[in-house]
Amino acid sequence: MEEQKYSSIYKIMHWAIAFCIFFMLFTIFLRLTWLNKVNVSEILGSELTQRDVNLSSEDLTKIAKKIRKPMWDWHVYIGYVLIGLYAIRLLLPFFGQMKFKSPLREKTMKRKFQQWSYVFFYVGLAATLATGFLIVNGPPTWKDTLEGIHELSLYYILAFIVIHFSGILIAEYGSEKGIISKMIGR
């Protein structure tokens, strides 16, 4: 088994991309749970009713959306950062860093699977970033279709994370001991 070494630029890019993805997943989690517009509007309605203030459910939903907006703005800002990191990641091989390995040239099924999973990750990430960018900056008539595609990307990202962590654990407790410390340490 060849010894895998990770350069500083590789580690920085890996962790920067990972941080952005986890931050964005966290904003999605908040949006779907505690900061769900229905939940927030119900809490507002309940509290305001106790103070003899009655608003329509439409007004409560508008207020709930305004409460959530700063969090969602951060989702968009980190999306722009991730677009930049993705572009840098695609350019790095031209500077001799972070080469892409072809799954077609790999000899073992394990390596082919690893490389194909990265191919699908980067293609899926491109689709996620493109749809997210177009939702914010594209024609309003495309928004509903793009949001559907963009939301579906959540599932491939979660699947990739599960496969990635499973592979790390299998490697760490198998034939590639120390893989975690190599990605974290020097």
SERO-4910 file (N, C-alpha, C, O; in steps of 0.05 Angstrom, whole numbers):
BEGIN
 pado doro    nc1    nc2    nc3   cac1   cac2   cac3    cc1    cc2    cc3    oc1    oc2    oc3
  Met    A     17    -24      0      0      0      0     18     25      0     36     27     17
  Glu    A     13     43    -19     29     67    -20     22     86      3     -1     88     11
  Glu    A     42     99     14     39    118     36     27    144     26     37    156      7
  Gln    A      4    152     37    -10    176     29      0    199     45      0    199     69
  Lys    A      9    220     31     18    245     44     -1    267     35    -10    268     12
  Tyr    A     -8    285     54    -25    307     48    -10    333     52      0    338     73
  Ser    A     -9    349     30      5    375     32    -12    394     49    -36    390     54
  Ser    A      1    416     56    -13    437     72    -37    448     56    -58    452     67
  Ile    A    -32    453     30    -54    464     14    -77    445     12   -100    453     12
  Tyr    A    -71    419     10    -91    398      9   -108    399     35   -133    398     34
  Lys    A    -95    400     57   -109    400     83   -126    426     86   -149    424     95
  Ile    A   -114    448     79   -129    474     81   -154    473     64   -175    481     73
  Met    A   -151    464     39   -174    463     21   -195    443     31   -219    449     31
  His    A   -186    420     40   -204    400     50   -220    410     73   -245    408     73
  Trp    A   -207    422     93   -221    431    117   -238    456    111   -258    460    124
  Ala    A   -229    474     93   -245    497     87   -271    489     73   -292    500     79
  Ile    A   -269    471     54   -292    461     40   -310    446     59   -335    450     59
  Ala    A   -299    430     76   -315    415     96   -329    434    115   -353    430    121
  Phe    A   -315    455    125   -328    474    143   -351    488    129   -373    490    141
  Cys    A   -348    496    104   -369    510     90   -393    491     87   -416    499     91
  Ile    A   -388    466     79   -410    447     76   -425    442    102   -449    443    103
  Phe    A   -410    438    124   -423    433    149   -438    458    159   -460    456    171
  Phe    A   -427    482    155   -441    506    163   -467    509    147   -488    516    159
  Met    A   -466    504    121   -490    506    105   -511    485    113   -535    490    114
  Leu    A   -501    461    119   -520    440    129   -532    448    155   -556    442    160
  Phe    A   -517    462    172   -528    471    198   -550    492    193   -570    491    207
  Thr    A   -546    510    174   -567    530    168   -592    516    158   -615    524    164
  Ile    A   -588    495    142   -612    480    132   -626    466    155   -650    466    157
  Phe    A   -610    454    173   -621    440    196   -638    460    213   -660    454    221
  Leu    A   -627    484    218   -642    504    233   -667    512    218   -688    515    231
  Arg    A   -665    515    192   -689    524    177   -710    503    177   -734    509    177
  Leu    A   -703    477    178   -723    456    178   -733    449    206   -753    435    209
  Thr    A   -719    459    227   -727    452    254   -735    477    270   -757    487    266
  Trp    A   -718    486    288   -725    507    307   -733    533    293   -751    547    302
  Leu    A   -719    540    271   -725    565    258   -744    561    234   -744    577    215
  Asn    A   -759    540    234   -779    535    213   -799    558    215   -808    566    237
  Lys    A   -807    570    192   -824    593    193   -851    588    206   -863    606    218
  Val    A   -861    564    203   -886    557    216   -883    557    247   -899    568    261
  Asn    A   -861    544    256   -856    544    285   -852    572    297   -864    579    317
  Val    A   -836    588    283   -830    615    293   -856    631    292   -861    646    311
  Ser    A   -872    629    271   -897    645    270   -917    636    292   -931    653    303
  Glu    A   -917    610    298   -935    601    320   -926    611    347   -943    619    363
  Ile    A   -900    611    351   -890    622    377   -896    651    379   -905    661    400
  Leu    A   -891    666    357   -897    695    357   -927    699    363   -934    716    379
  Gly    A   -944    684    348   -973    687    351   -982    682    380   -998    696    391
  Ser    A   -971    661    391   -978    653    419   -970    675    438   -986    683    456
  Glu    A   -946    685    436   -936    706    454   -951    732    450   -957    745    470
  Leu    A   -956    739    426   -970    764    421   -999    763    430  -1010    783    440
  Thr    A  -1012    740    427  -1039    736    436  -1041    740    466  -1061    751    476
  Gln    A  -1021    730    481  -1021    734    510  -1018    763    517  -1025    771    540
  Arg    A  -1009    779    499  -1006    808    504  -1028    824    490  -1026    848    486
  Asp    A  -1049    810    483  -1073    822    469  -1066    835    443  -1077    855    436
  Val    A  -1046    824    429  -1039    833    402  -1045    810    383  -1035    788    385
  Asn    A  -1063    816    364  -1070    795    345  -1062    803    317  -1068    824    307
  Leu    A  -1047    785    304  -1038    789    277  -1048    765    260  -1052    743    270
  Ser    A  -1051    770    234  -1059    748    217  -1036    729    214  -1013    735    219
  Ser    A  -1042    704    206  -1021    684    203  -1002    693    180   -978    686    181
  Glu    A  -1012    708    161   -995    718    139   -975    738    150   -951    737    143
  Asp    A   -984    756    168   -965    775    180   -945    761    198   -921    768    198
  Leu    A   -955    742    213   -936    727    230   -915    712    214   -892    711    222
  Thr    A   -923    701    191   -904    687    174   -883    707    163   -860    701    161
  Lys    A   -892    731    155   -874    752    145   -853    759    167   -830    761    161
  Ile    A   -862    762    192   -844    768    213   -825    745    218   -801    750    222
  Ala    A   -835    721    217   -818    697    221   -796    696    200   -773    689    206
  Lys    A   -803    702    175   -784    702    154   -762    723    158   -739    719    153
  Lys    A   -770    747    169   -751    768    175   -732    759    198   -709    767    197
  Ile    A   -742    744    217   -726    735    239   -705    715    228   -682    715    236
  Arg    A   -713    698    209   -695    678    198   -676    689    177   -656    676    171
  Lys    A   -682    712    166   -667    722    143   -637    725    148   -621    716    131
  Pro    A   -628    736    171   -598    737    175   -584    710    174   -562    707    163
  Met    A   -598    690    185   -586    663    184   -585    653    155   -565    641    147
  Trp    A   -605    658    140   -606    649    113   -586    665     96   -575    655     76
  Asp    A   -582    691    103   -562    707     88   -535    694     92   -519    694     73
  Trp    A   -529    684    115   -503    670    120   -501    645    103   -479    639     94
  His    A   -523    631     98   -523    608     81   -513    617     53   -497    603     40
  Val    A   -524    639     44   -516    650     17   -487    659     17   -473    653     -2
  Tyr    A   -479    674     38   -451    683     38   -431    660     38   -411    660     23
  Ile    A   -437    640     54   -419    616     55   -420    602     28   -400    589     19
  Gly    A   -443    603     15   -445    591    -12   -426    605    -32   -413    591    -48
  Tyr    A   -424    631    -30   -405    646    -47   -376    638    -40   -360    634    -58
  Val    A   -370    635    -15   -344    626     -6   -338    598    -18   -316    593    -28
  Leu    A   -358    581    -16   -355    554    -27   -351    554    -57   -335    538    -68
  Ile    A   -364    572    -71   -360    574   -100   -331    582   -105   -318    571   -123
  Gly    A   -320    601    -90   -292    608    -93   -273    586    -87   -254    581   -102
  Leu    A   -278    571    -65   -261    548    -58   -263    527    -80   -242    514    -86
  Tyr    A   -286    522    -90   -290    502   -111   -274    510   -136   -260    494   -148
  Ala    A   -275    536   -143   -259    545   -166   -229    542   -162   -215    533   -179
  Ile    A   -220    549   -138   -192    545   -131   -185    515   -132   -164    508   -143
  Arg    A   -203    498   -122   -198    469   -122   -195    459   -151   -178    442   -156
  Leu    A   -211    470   -169   -209    461   -197   -183    472   -211   -173    459   -229
  Leu    A   -173    494   -201   -149    506   -213   -123    495   -202   -103    495   -215
  Leu    A   -124    484   -177    -99    475   -164    -84    454   -180    -59    455   -180
  Pro    A    -97    435   -194    -81    416   -209    -63    428   -230    -43    418   -238
  Phe    A    -72    452   -241    -56    465   -261    -30    478   -249    -12    485   -264
  Phe    A    -30    479   -222     -6    489   -208      9    467   -194     25    472   -176
  Gly    A      3    442   -201     17    420   -190      7    411   -162     20    396   -148
  Gln    A    -16    421   -154    -27    414   -128    -53    399   -131    -68    403   -150
  Met    A    -59    382   -112    -85    367   -111    -94    356   -138   -116    363   -147
  Lys    A    -78    340   -149    -85    328   -175   -110    311   -172   -115    298   -152
  Phe    A   -126    310   -194   -149    292   -195   -139    265   -206   -123    264   -225
  Lys    A   -148    244   -193   -140    217   -202   -163    205   -218   -186    206   -209
  Ser    A   -158    194   -241   -178    182   -257   -186    155   -246   -169    138   -241
  Pro    A   -212    150   -241   -221    124   -232   -216    102   -253   -215     79   -246
  Leu    A   -214    110   -278   -210     91   -299   -182     79   -299   -177     57   -309
  Arg    A   -163     93   -286   -135     83   -285   -129     68   -260   -107     57   -257
  Glu    A   -147     68   -241   -142     54   -216   -144     23   -220   -159     14   -237
  Lys    A   -127      9   -205   -125    -20   -209   -145    -36   -191   -156    -56   -200
  Thr    A   -149    -27   -166   -166    -42   -148   -194    -30   -147   -198     -7   -153
  Met    A   -213    -47   -141   -241    -38   -138   -244    -17   -117   -259      2   -120
  Lys    A   -229    -20    -95   -230     -1    -73   -222     26    -82   -236     46    -77
  Arg    A   -200     28    -97   -191     54   -107   -210     66   -128   -214     90   -129
  Lys    A   -220     48   -145   -240     57   -165   -264     69   -151   -274     91   -159
  Phe    A   -274     56   -130   -297     65   -116   -291     92   -103   -307    111   -104
  Gln    A   -267     95    -91   -259    120    -78   -259    142    -98   -270    164    -94
  Gln    A   -246    137   -121   -244    159   -141   -271    166   -154   -276    189   -159
  Trp    A   -288    146   -159   -314    152   -170   -331    167   -150   -346    185   -157
  Ser    A   -328    161   -124   -343    176   -104   -335    206   -104   -352    223   -100
  Tyr    A   -310    211   -109   -301    239   -111   -310    252   -137   -318    276   -136
  Val    A   -311    238   -158   -322    248   -183   -351    257   -179   -359    279   -186
  Phe    A   -367    238   -167   -395    245   -162   -398    268   -143   -416    285   -146
  Phe    A   -380    269   -123   -381    291   -104   -377    318   -118   -393    337   -114
  Tyr    A   -356    320   -134   -350    345   -147   -370    353   -168   -376    377   -172
  Val    A   -381    334   -183   -402    339   -202   -427    348   -187   -440    368   -194
  Gly    A   -434    334   -166   -458    341   -150   -454    369   -137   -473    384   -136
  Leu    A   -430    374   -127   -425    400   -114   -427    422   -135   -437    444   -129
  Ala    A   -418    417   -159   -421    438   -181   -451    443   -186   -458    467   -189
  Ala    A   -467    423   -187   -496    427   -191   -508    442   -167   -525    459   -171
  Thr    A   -500    435   -143   -510    449   -119   -503    478   -120   -520    495   -115
  Leu    A   -478    484   -126   -469    512   -126   -482    527   -148   -489    551   -145
  Ala    A   -484    515   -172   -496    529   -194   -526    535   -189   -535    557   -194
  Thr    A   -540    516   -179   -569    521   -173   -572    541   -151   -590    558   -152
  Gly    A   -556    539   -130   -557    559   -109   -551    587   -119   -565    606   -112
  Phe    A   -531    590   -135   -524    616   -147   -547    627   -164   -553    650   -162
  Leu    A   -558    609   -180   -580    618   -198   -606    624   -183   -622    641   -191
  Ile    A   -610    610   -160   -634    617   -144   -632    646   -134   -652    660   -134
  Val    A   -608    654   -126   -604    681   -115   -601    701   -138   -612    723   -135
  Asn    A   -588    695   -159   -581    714   -180   -594    710   -207   -591    727   -225
  Gly    A   -608    688   -211   -619    682   -237   -647    693   -241   -657    708   -224
  Pro    A   -659    686   -263   -686    695   -269   -706    685   -248   -705    661   -241
  Pro    A   -724    702   -238   -743    693   -218   -761    670   -228   -771    654   -211
  Thr    A   -765    668   -254   -782    647   -264   -770    619   -261   -784    599   -262
  Trp    A   -744    618   -257   -730    592   -253   -729    583   -224   -723    560   -219
  Lys    A   -736    601   -206   -731    597   -178   -743    571   -167   -729    555   -154
  Asp    A   -769    566   -173   -782    542   -162   -769    516   -171   -764    498   -155
  Thr    A   -763    514   -197   -749    490   -208   -722    487   -196   -714    465   -188
  Leu    A   -707    509   -195   -679    508   -184   -680    500   -154   -663    485   -145
  Glu    A   -699    511   -139   -700    504   -111   -705    474   -107   -694    462    -89
  Gly    A   -722    462   -124   -726    433   -122   -701    417   -127   -695    398   -112
  Ile    A   -686    425   -147   -661    411   -153   -641    416   -130   -627    398   -122
  His    A   -639    441   -121   -621    449   -100   -626    433    -74   -608    424    -61
  Glu    A   -652    430    -67   -659    415    -43   -652    386    -46   -645    373    -26
  Leu    A   -655    375    -70   -647    346    -74   -618    342    -69   -609    320    -61
  Ser    A   -602    362    -73   -573    359    -69   -566    354    -40   -544    343    -35
  Leu    A   -583    361    -22   -579    355      6   -575    325     10   -558    316     26
  Tyr    A   -590    309     -4   -588    280     -1   -562    268    -11   -551    250      1
  Tyr    A   -552    278    -34   -527    268    -43   -504    277    -25   -485    262    -20
  Ile    A   -506    301    -14   -485    310      4   -485    293     29   -463    285     38
  Leu    A   -508    288     40   -509    271     64   -499    243     58   -485    231     75
  Ala    A   -506    232     35   -497    205     27   -466    206     25   -453    187     34
  Phe    A   -455    226     12   -426    228      9   -413    229     37   -392    216     41
  Ile    A   -424    245     55   -412    248     81   -411    221     96   -392    213    108
  Val    A   -433    206     94   -434    179    106   -414    161     94   -399    147    108
  Ile    A   -412    161     67   -392    144     53   -364    152     61   -346    136     66
  His    A   -359    179     61   -333    189     68   -324    181     96   -302    171    100
  Phe    A   -341    186    116   -334    179    143   -332    148    147   -314    139    162
  Ser    A   -348    133    133   -346    104    134   -319     95    123   -306     78    135
  Gly    A   -312    107    100   -286    100     88   -263    107    106   -243     92    108
  Ile    A   -265    130    120   -243    139    138   -241    119    161   -219    110    168
  Leu    A   -263    111    173   -263     92    195   -252     65    186   -236     52    201
  Ile    A   -261     55    163   -252     30    153   -221     31    148   -207     12    155
  Ala    A   -212     53    137   -183     56    132   -168     58    158   -147     45    161
  Glu    A   -178     74    177   -164     78    202   -162     52    218   -141     47    230
  Tyr    A   -183     36    218   -182     11    233   -174    -12    216   -175    -35    225
  Gly    A   -166     -7    191   -157    -28    173   -128    -24    166   -110    -23    184
  Ser    A   -122    -23    141    -94    -23    132    -81      5    130    -58      7    124
  Glu    A    -97     26    135    -86     53    132    -86     68    159    -96     91    160
  Lys    A    -76     56    179    -76     68    206    -62     96    205    -42     99    192
  Gly    A    -74    115    219    -62    141    220    -72    161    200    -63    183    198
  Ile    A    -92    153    183   -102    170    162   -115    195    174   -113    217    163
  Ile    A   -128    192    197   -141    216    210   -119    235    219   -122    259    214
  Ser    A    -99    226    233    -78    244    243    -63    257    220    -53    279    223
  Lys    A    -61    244    197    -47    256    174    -63    280    163    -51    299    153
  Met    A    -89    278    165   -106    300    155   -109    323    175   -116    345    168
  Ile    A   -103    317    200   -106    338    221    -78    349    228    -75    374    231
  Gly    A    -59    332    232    -32    341    241    -14    349    218    -23    355    196
  Arg    A     11    349    224     32    357    205     41    335    188     58    339    171
***
